[in-house]
Amino acid sequence: MRAVLCEEWAGPERLRVVTRDLPDPGPGEVKVRVRAAGVNFPDVLIIQKKYQFQPELPFTPGAEVAGDVIAAGPGVERLRPGQRVASYCNLGGFAEEVIAPADNCFVLPDEVGYEVASVIVLAYGTSWHALLDRAALVAGETLLVLGAAGGVGLAAIDIAKAAGARVIAAASSEGKLDICKQYGADGLLNYSDENLREGIARLTEKKGPDVIYDPVGGDFSEQAFRSIAWRGRHLVIGFAAGPIPSIPLNLPLLKGASLVGVFWGAHTKREPDRHQADMARMLDWLAQGKLRPLVSHRYSLEQTPDALRDIAALKVVGKVVVTP
């Protein structure tokens, strides 16, 4: 089978497509024929040795896929060959086949296609865990989403609107905000043209957002937190802007507010039963049409470096996929 291979810690340009054999699935594993693989910001980091988890070289990147079960390893009873699944495989997704943990595979409803399924596990799983679990967002509250037109940002808008919240989308261009508006954002803030704090005050009648969804980091984090509502929850998702911000601890005190860490990957391992229940409910919402993931572009296996460069350059709207 063909697979993208990372043989040295470097940028996407050093990746290459090779032909290699994949072993049979071991205990608790399944082999999946990959129909689509979601592309995520951690994929950019992991090939450069900049991610929390660092695999041994060489390896195939790609953390989430959708496809068909080819074979099940010993002890796997829930899955069988021929079933359509989405999977958080962690590594190996940018390939024609992948070995995935059976516990991280989810049978797809008939209404859900491969491309949509391949982008829901990580981005939507992260946003679901962040908003409905860590922040306990409820109907009627106001959510501010930074980097709102990215994959996790649009997922946050989608989930929050389905949960009955009011959503303010903050992004760097009018084109990106147009996409957010199509996803149901109630307020739009272009932080390239307007001061972030002034925009938040304008759109919340100076009350501030109840929840802040922050996958950006950098200078925006402190500005947003200074505008948060009383008893607000600031969700620390990631640092797409690069720098990891330092927020003075007097700010949570003065606002009666919380900084809430969101480490979805650790959550899936430490709380597997809760993760399975969340995924089942999320797939049900997806099948009912309550959620509408946006797949904006498709890349071939050979174009995987282009997909990663576009993600790194923040050129991506919604989600993109590699289709082996």
N, C-alpha and C positions, 0 to 999 in steps of 0.2 A: 504494500500500500504506500501511497505518497503522504509525506508529512513535512511540515515546516520544522527546521532544526535550528536551535540556538547552540552554537559551539563555543562561543566566547562572550564575555560580558561586553556588550556594545549596543549601538543603536540598531534600528530596524534594517538598515542597509546591509548588515552582516548576516542576516538570516538567509537560509537557502532551503529549497525544496529537495528532499531526498526520497529514495525508495528504501523502505525498511520493513522488517517483519515485526508483527505484534504478537506477543505470547498469548496463550489461552488465558481466560480470566481465572484468577485465583479465588480462594474462599471469600465470599461476601462481595464478589465483583461481577460485573457484566461487561461484555464487549458490545459496543454500539457502532453501527454504521452511521457516520456523521452526515446529516443532510444540511445542517447549517450550524455555524458556531458564532456566538456573540463576541464582539470585540469590546474590551473594557480598558479603562485607564491603567489598572494594575498590570495589564499585559505589557504596556510600555515600560513600566518600572521594573518588572521582574527580569526582563532580558538585559537590563543594565545593572543588575544587582542593587537596586534601590528600593526593593519591596521588603516588607516585614519577613516574608517567607522566601528563602533562597534555596532553590533546588541545586542538585549537583549537575554539572555539565557532562555531556550534552543533554538537552531536553527539548521537548516540543511545547511551546506556550499555548494558551487557549484554555480558559477556565470554565466555560459553559457551552453546552451543545444541545442540539435536538436531533433525534434520528431514530433508528430502528434497532432493537435488541437483536444481536446475532447469536450470542451464546451467553449462558449463565454459569457462573462458577459454583463450586460445592457450597451447599448451605443456603443458596438463594432460592427461595420458594415463591416470593411475591411477584417475580418477573419471569417472563418466558420469551423465547425467540419470536420475533414478529411484532411485538408490542412497540407502539410509538411512545417515546419518552423524551422528557427534558432532563438534563443532568448538570449538576455542578461537579465537574470532574477535576477541578483545580489545575491540572496540567494536561497537555496532550490533545486539546480540542482542535487545534489547527491542523487537521489530518483527515484522511478518509475514514479512519477507524480510531476508536479510543477505548481504553479500559477505564471504567468508572465504578466508584463505590455504589453498590446496589441501594444503600440507604440514602444516597443523594440522587436517586433517579425517581422521577415522578411520571406516572402514566398520564398521557395527554387525553383530554376529551376530544371527541371527533371534530368538534367545532374549531379546534385550535390548530393552525398550520405550523410547519416546522420553523419557519423564519421567526415568527412571533414567539414561538416557544423557546427558541434559542436565546432570546434577549430578556426573558422575564425572570429567570432564576436569580441572577445576581443583582441587576439594577432594581427590579421590582421587589425582589426579596429584601434587599438592603433598605429600600424606602418603606416597605411594609413594616419591617422590624423597627425602623427608626420612628415612624410616625405613630403607628398603632400600638406598639409595645413600649418602646423606650420613652416616647413623649406622651403617650395616652391621649392623643389628639381626639377631640370630640366635635360633633356637629356644632356649628355656630362660632367656633374659635377661628382666629385669623392666623394663617401660616405665611411666612415669608420664605421664598425659595431663592437662594443665590445660585448663579450658574444655571438658571432655570431651563435653558434650552438643551442642555446636555442630556445624556441617557438617564442618569439617576434623577436629574432635575425634573424632566418631563414625567418620569414615573411618580415622583412625589406629588406633582400637580394632579396627575390622573387619580392616584389613590386618595388624596385629600378631598378632591371634589366628590368622589364616590362616597366618601365618609361624611359629607355634608359641611365641610369647612369652607371658609372664605380664603382665597389664595391670592397673594401678591407675588408676581413673577419678576425677578430682577435679572437682567442679562445685559450684554454689551452692545447690542445693535437692535435696530427696529425690525430687521428681518427675523432675528431670533425671537423677539417679543411677539411677532405676528403668529409664529408657531405656538407659542405659549397661550395666546388668546384663543387659538383654535382648540386648544386642549381644555379651555374653560377658565383660564386665569381671570380673576375679577379685577385686578389692578396690575398695571404694567409700569416698570421702573427701568429706564435705560441709564445705567450707572456710568456710561461713557459721556453722557450729556448732562446729568444731574447728580448733585451731591447725594450720596446714598442716604445719609441721615435726614436730609431735607425731604427726599422722596418718600422715605418711610413715614415721616411725620405728616406729609401731605395725604398719603393714602390710608392712614390709620387715625386721622383726626387727632394726632399727637399722642395716641394711646399706646402705640407700639404693637408689634405682633406677639401673639401668645406663644408661638413656636417659630423658631428659625431653623431652616434646613440648610446646612452649610457644608457643601462639598468643595469649596473654593479655598478657604484659608486666606493667607496673605493679609493685606491691609483691610480687607472688607470685614473680617471677623469681628474685630474690636468695634468698628463703626456700627455694625449691626447690633452687637450686644449692648452698646450704649443706648440703643433705641428700643430695647425689648420691653414688653409690658411687665407689670408687677406679677410675680410668680411665673414668669415666662420660662421656656425651656429652649436652650440653644443646643441643637444637635450637631456634634462634631463628626462629620462624615469622612472628610478627606481634605487634601491640600493641593488641588489641581493648579492653583496659582504658583506653587513652588514653596515659598517660605512658610514655615510653621509659626503661627502667631503666638505671642505672649500676651495674655489678657490679665490686667491688674485684678487681684482677687478682691479688692474693695468693691468692684462693680457687681458681682453676684450678691454681695452683702447689701448694697444700697438698693438693688432692684428686687430683693427677695427671689432671685432667679437662679436657675440651675444650668450648669454646663454638663451636657449629657454625652458621654462617649458612645459611639455606635460602631462596634466591630462585628459585622455580620458573620464573617468567617468563623470567628471564635464561638459566636452564638450557635451556629449550626452544629458544632462539635460538642459544646458543653450542655446544650439544651435541645437534643435531637428530637424529642417528642414534640416539643413546642414548635420547632422548625417544620416538622412534617405536618402538623395541624395548620400552621400558617400557609404552607404551600397548597394544601388541599383547598382551603378557603379561597386563596388567591386564584387558583386555577378555576374554581367554580365561578368567581366573579368574572374571570376572563371569558369563560364559555357563555355566560349570560350577557356579555357585551357591556358590562359595567366598566371594564378597563380597555384601553385602546393603545397598546404599544405602537410607537412609530418606528418602522424600519426605513431609514431614509436612503441607504445605499448598500450595494452588494459588491463584494470583491471575490475574485477567484483565489484559489490557494496560492498561486504565484504572486498575486497582488497583496498578500498579507502585509508586507512592509509598507505599502502605500496606506493601508487601513490604519496601521499603527502610527504612521507619521501624521495622518489627518487627526487622529485622536489626540496626539501630543500637541499639535498646533491649535487645538480647540476649534477646529473647523467643522466638527461634526454636530449636526442637529439630530436629536433623538438618538437612535441606535443604528449601528452598522453591523453587517454580518459577513463572514467568510463562508462561501458555499463550495465545498469540495466537489 
